[in-house]
């Protein structure tokens, strides 16, 4: 607050808003820079009733990410170094390149995305994440 005197000798108080405006401008610039760095990934989320439909089809490929670093393709164990080769062998001749992914709760986001990258490199066009309730059997 600034105190000034008028021509009649009275004291007046004026609020100094310049520091407030400076802070708001800095916050606005920081917010805009943070928005610029965000990457949005388009996602198709099935309705809850369709979550159980994963178990009804017979020709689907399900990739399970196990907590010990191993993988399972339709319940067949695959060592970490062989996943890329196995995915290429399965999807190179398939017309429908759809892969369902089940991840263990203890895995990090990076591990799941790395497996998704390997699948994309093998030609998978659609990746579907199986909801946790379908994985663990709990709602």
C-alpha positions as CSV (number, residue, x, y, z in Angstrom):
1,X,0.0,0.0,0.0
2,X,1.3,3.4,-0.9
3,X,0.5,6.5,1.1
4,X,0.2,9.8,-0.7
5,X,-1.0,13.3,0.2
6,X,-3.5,15.3,-1.8
7,X,-3.3,19.0,-2.6
8,X,-5.5,19.7,0.5
9,X,-3.1,17.8,2.7
10,X,-5.2,14.7,3.3
11,X,-3.5,11.3,3.4
12,X,-4.8,8.7,0.9
13,X,-3.9,5.1,0.6
14,X,-3.6,3.3,-2.8
15,X,-3.0,-0.3,-3.3
16,X,0.1,-1.2,-5.4
17,X,-1.1,-3.9,-7.8
18,X,2.1,-4.0,-9.9
19,X,3.7,-6.9,-8.0
20,X,0.4,-8.8,-8.2
21,X,0.3,-8.4,-11.9
22,X,3.9,-9.5,-12.2
23,X,3.2,-12.7,-10.3
24,X,0.1,-13.4,-12.4
25,X,2.0,-13.0,-15.6
26,X,4.7,-15.4,-14.5
27,X,2.1,-18.0,-13.5
28,X,0.4,-17.6,-16.8
29,X,3.6,-18.1,-18.7
30,X,4.5,-21.2,-16.6
31,X,1.0,-22.6,-17.2
32,X,1.3,-22.1,-21.0
33,X,4.7,-23.8,-21.1
34,X,3.4,-26.8,-19.1
35,X,0.5,-27.2,-21.6
36,X,2.8,-27.1,-24.5
37,X,4.8,-30.1,-23.2
38,X,1.7,-32.3,-22.6
39,X,1.2,-35.2,-25.1
40,X,-2.3,-36.5,-25.5
41,X,-2.8,-40.1,-26.5
42,X,-6.1,-41.0,-28.1
43,X,-7.9,-43.8,-26.2
44,X,-10.9,-45.9,-26.9
45,X,-12.5,-46.9,-23.7
46,X,-15.1,-49.7,-24.0
47,X,-18.3,-49.5,-22.0
48,X,-18.3,-51.6,-18.7
49,X,-20.6,-54.3,-20.2
50,X,-18.1,-55.0,-23.0
51,X,-15.2,-55.7,-20.6
52,X,-16.3,-59.3,-20.2
53,X,-16.4,-59.8,-24.0
54,X,-12.6,-60.3,-24.0
55,X,-13.1,-63.9,-22.8
56,X,-15.7,-64.8,-25.4
57,X,-13.6,-64.8,-28.6
58,X,-11.4,-67.7,-29.5
59,X,-8.9,-66.2,-32.0
60,X,-7.7,-63.3,-29.9
61,X,-4.2,-62.8,-28.7
62,X,-3.7,-61.8,-25.1
63,X,-0.3,-60.5,-23.8
64,X,0.1,-60.8,-20.1
65,X,2.8,-58.7,-18.4
66,X,3.9,-60.7,-15.4
67,X,5.5,-59.2,-12.3
68,X,8.8,-61.0,-12.7
69,X,9.5,-59.4,-16.1
70,X,8.3,-62.3,-18.1
71,X,5.4,-62.3,-20.6
72,X,2.7,-64.7,-21.5
73,X,1.1,-64.9,-24.9
74,X,-2.2,-66.8,-24.5
75,X,-0.8,-68.4,-21.4
76,X,2.5,-69.5,-23.1
77,X,5.5,-68.1,-21.2
78,X,7.8,-65.9,-23.2
79,X,11.2,-64.6,-21.9
80,X,11.7,-60.8,-22.1
81,X,14.2,-61.0,-24.9
82,X,11.9,-63.2,-27.1
83,X,8.8,-61.0,-27.0
84,X,9.5,-59.1,-30.2
85,X,10.2,-62.3,-32.2
86,X,7.1,-64.0,-30.9
87,X,4.9,-61.0,-31.7
88,X,6.3,-60.8,-35.2
89,X,5.7,-64.5,-35.7
90,X,2.0,-64.2,-34.6
91,X,1.0,-60.9,-36.2
92,X,2.9,-61.0,-39.6
93,X,0.3,-63.3,-41.2
94,X,-2.8,-62.0,-39.4
95,X,-5.3,-59.8,-41.2
96,X,-6.7,-58.4,-37.9
97,X,-3.9,-57.0,-35.8
98,X,-5.5,-56.7,-32.4
99,X,-3.8,-57.4,-29.1
100,X,-5.3,-57.4,-25.6
101,X,-2.9,-56.5,-22.8
102,X,-3.2,-57.6,-19.2
103,X,-0.7,-56.0,-16.8
104,X,0.2,-57.0,-13.2
105,X,-0.6,-54.4,-10.5
106,X,3.0,-54.2,-9.5
107,X,4.4,-53.1,-12.9
108,X,5.3,-49.5,-13.6
109,X,3.9,-47.4,-16.4
110,X,7.2,-47.5,-18.2
111,X,7.2,-51.3,-18.4
112,X,3.7,-51.4,-19.8
113,X,4.5,-48.7,-22.4
114,X,7.7,-50.6,-23.4
115,X,5.6,-53.7,-24.1
116,X,3.1,-51.7,-26.1
117,X,6.0,-50.2,-28.2
118,X,7.2,-53.7,-29.0
119,X,3.7,-54.7,-30.1
120,X,3.4,-51.6,-32.3
121,X,6.8,-52.5,-33.8
122,X,5.5,-56.0,-34.6
123,X,2.6,-54.5,-36.6
124,X,-0.2,-54.5,-34.0
125,X,-2.7,-51.8,-35.0
126,X,-5.1,-51.9,-32.1
127,X,-4.0,-52.3,-28.5
128,X,-6.7,-52.9,-25.9
129,X,-6.0,-52.8,-22.2
130,X,-8.1,-55.3,-20.1
131,X,-9.6,-53.6,-17.1
132,X,-8.3,-54.6,-13.7
133,X,-11.6,-56.0,-12.6
134,X,-11.4,-58.5,-15.5
135,X,-7.8,-59.3,-14.6
136,X,-8.3,-60.0,-10.9
137,X,-11.9,-61.0,-10.9
138,X,-12.8,-58.3,-8.4
139,X,-15.0,-55.3,-9.0
